Amino acid sequence: RGPIKRAYNNVFYLVVGTSGMPEQDELNLEIARNISMRWWYRANGNTQIFRDTEVGEDLRGLMNHMILVGSPDTNLISAEFAPDLPIKMEPDGVWLGDEWINGTDMAASFVFPKPENKLSLIHCIWGNSIAGMRLSGGLTPIFSGSNLPDFMVFDKAVRLYGTAGVRAAGFFDNN
């Protein structure tokens, strides 16, 4: 259904988590503002930022893509979708389906079809800690030649090794 960059091909809006600790909520908003600024600068585009508490049926029903900034423990909308997703964040690692990826300060970036409109995507920007969230928020596909797959799970090794530091990446099937 992806890749990740497809969530930025048309109109999208950002949803920041507000249910975490104050420093987590501030980081979520900082990441969303950074994405919005990059979109304005590189694509001459405009996007809106909403708090998770502001997302109602009116926003859900739009054809627009949705970017969720914040893991299920900090974003109410992420928490709502989390039980049905193949990626689960835990404090000491990440579940990718039945596979366990051990590690603290992990990041995950992935897309899935928007339940209200299967033609639109939801892009999740998640981390299992503040450091993981900061790492996840630094990876956006807002540049030409971006070839991010449907999902990526990574840790700070990407800073040293680039894509060789990615712990898991790939494409989902149609289900």
C-alpha positions as CSV (number, residue, x, y, z in Angstrom):
1,R,0.0,0.0,0.0
2,G,3.0,2.3,0.5
3,P,5.8,3.1,0.3
4,I,6.1,5.7,3.1
5,K,6.6,8.6,0.7
6,R,3.1,8.0,-0.8
7,A,1.6,9.5,2.4
8,Y,3.2,12.8,1.4
9,N,2.1,12.7,-2.3
10,N,-1.2,14.4,-1.7
11,V,-2.8,16.6,0.9
12,F,-1.9,15.3,4.4
13,Y,-2.3,16.5,8.0
14,L,-0.3,15.9,11.1
15,V,-1.7,14.6,14.4
16,V,0.5,15.1,17.4
17,G,0.2,13.1,20.6
18,T,-0.6,15.0,23.8
19,S,-1.1,12.1,26.3
20,G,2.5,11.6,27.3
21,M,4.9,13.2,29.7
22,P,5.4,17.0,29.0
23,E,8.8,16.4,27.3
24,Q,7.3,13.7,25.1
25,D,4.4,16.0,24.0
26,E,6.8,18.8,23.3
27,L,9.0,16.5,21.2
28,N,5.9,15.3,19.2
29,L,4.9,18.9,18.5
30,E,8.5,19.8,17.5
31,I,8.7,16.8,15.1
32,A,5.3,17.8,13.5
33,R,6.4,21.4,13.1
34,N,9.7,20.2,11.5
35,I,7.8,18.1,9.0
36,S,5.4,21.0,8.3
37,M,8.4,23.4,7.8
38,R,10.2,20.9,5.5
39,W,7.0,20.5,3.4
40,W,6.7,24.2,3.1
41,Y,10.3,24.7,2.2
42,R,10.9,21.8,-0.2
43,A,7.4,21.3,-1.7
44,N,6.0,24.8,-1.4
45,G,3.1,23.1,0.4
46,N,1.0,23.8,3.4
47,T,-0.2,21.3,6.0
48,Q,-2.1,21.5,9.2
49,I,-1.1,20.2,12.7
50,F,-3.8,18.9,15.0
51,R,-3.6,17.6,18.5
52,D,-4.8,14.0,19.0
53,T,-7.7,15.3,21.1
54,E,-8.9,17.4,18.2
55,V,-9.3,14.5,15.7
56,G,-13.0,13.8,15.2
57,E,-15.1,12.2,12.5
58,D,-14.8,15.2,10.3
59,L,-11.0,14.8,10.0
60,R,-11.2,11.0,9.8
61,G,-13.5,11.1,6.9
62,L,-11.3,13.3,4.7
63,M,-9.5,11.7,1.8
64,N,-6.3,13.3,3.2
65,H,-3.4,11.2,4.4
66,M,-2.7,11.3,8.2
67,I,0.7,11.5,9.8
68,L,0.6,10.3,13.4
69,V,3.5,11.7,15.5
70,G,3.8,9.8,18.7
71,S,3.6,6.2,19.8
72,P,0.5,4.6,21.4
73,D,1.6,5.7,24.8
74,T,1.7,9.4,23.8
75,N,-0.8,9.7,21.0
76,L,-4.5,8.8,21.5
77,I,-5.1,8.1,17.8
78,S,-2.0,5.8,17.6
79,A,-3.3,4.0,20.6
80,E,-6.6,3.5,18.9
81,F,-5.1,1.9,15.9
82,A,-2.3,0.0,17.7
83,P,-4.1,-3.3,18.5
84,D,-4.7,-4.0,14.8
85,L,-1.2,-3.1,13.6
86,P,1.7,-5.6,13.0
87,I,4.2,-3.3,14.7
88,K,4.0,-2.9,18.5
89,M,6.4,-0.8,20.5
90,E,7.5,-2.0,23.9
91,P,10.0,-0.2,26.3
92,D,12.6,-2.9,25.6
93,G,12.0,-3.7,21.9
94,V,9.6,-3.9,19.0
95,W,7.3,-6.6,17.8
96,L,7.2,-6.9,14.0
97,G,4.4,-9.5,13.6
98,D,5.7,-12.5,15.5
99,E,9.3,-11.4,15.4
100,W,10.8,-9.7,18.5
101,I,13.5,-7.0,17.9
102,N,15.3,-6.4,21.2
103,G,16.5,-2.9,22.1
104,T,15.8,0.4,23.9
105,D,15.7,3.7,22.1
106,M,14.1,2.1,19.0
107,A,12.3,3.9,16.2
108,A,9.6,2.7,13.8
109,S,8.2,4.4,10.7
110,F,5.5,2.7,8.7
111,V,2.3,3.2,6.7
112,F,-1.0,1.4,6.6
113,P,-4.3,2.1,4.8
114,K,-6.7,4.5,6.5
115,P,-9.7,2.5,7.7
116,E,-12.2,5.1,6.7
117,N,-10.7,5.4,3.2
118,K,-8.5,2.6,1.9
119,L,-7.0,5.0,-0.8
120,S,-5.5,7.2,1.9
121,L,-2.6,6.3,4.2
122,I,-1.6,6.7,7.8
123,H,2.1,7.2,8.4
124,C,3.2,6.3,12.0
125,I,6.3,8.0,13.4
126,W,6.9,6.1,16.6
127,G,9.7,5.5,19.2
128,N,9.8,3.4,22.4
129,S,11.6,6.2,24.3
130,I,12.3,9.9,23.9
131,A,15.6,9.1,22.1
132,G,13.8,6.6,19.8
133,M,11.1,9.1,19.1
134,R,13.7,11.8,18.2
135,L,15.4,9.3,15.9
136,S,12.1,8.4,14.2
137,G,11.1,12.0,13.7
138,G,14.4,12.8,12.0
139,L,13.6,10.4,9.1
140,T,11.1,11.8,6.7
141,P,10.7,11.2,3.0
142,I,10.4,14.8,2.0
143,F,13.2,14.8,-0.5
144,S,13.5,13.6,-4.1
145,G,14.8,10.1,-4.5
146,S,13.4,9.0,-1.2
147,N,12.9,5.3,-1.3
148,L,11.7,4.3,2.1
149,P,9.7,1.0,2.1
150,D,6.4,0.4,3.9
151,F,8.0,-0.1,7.3
152,M,11.4,0.4,9.0
153,V,12.5,-0.4,12.5
154,F,15.8,1.1,13.5
155,D,18.0,2.3,16.3
156,K,20.9,4.8,16.7
157,A,23.2,2.5,14.5
158,V,21.7,4.2,11.5
159,R,23.6,7.4,12.4
160,L,26.9,5.5,12.0
161,Y,26.0,2.9,9.4
162,G,23.1,4.5,7.4
163,T,20.7,1.9,6.0
164,A,23.1,-0.9,7.2
165,G,22.0,0.1,10.7
166,V,18.3,-0.6,10.0
167,R,17.1,-3.6,12.1
168,A,14.1,-4.5,9.9
169,A,12.5,-3.0,6.7
170,G,10.2,-4.2,4.0
171,F,6.9,-4.1,2.3
172,F,3.5,-5.3,3.6
173,D,1.3,-7.5,1.5
174,N,-2.2,-6.3,0.4
175,N,-3.7,-7.5,3.7
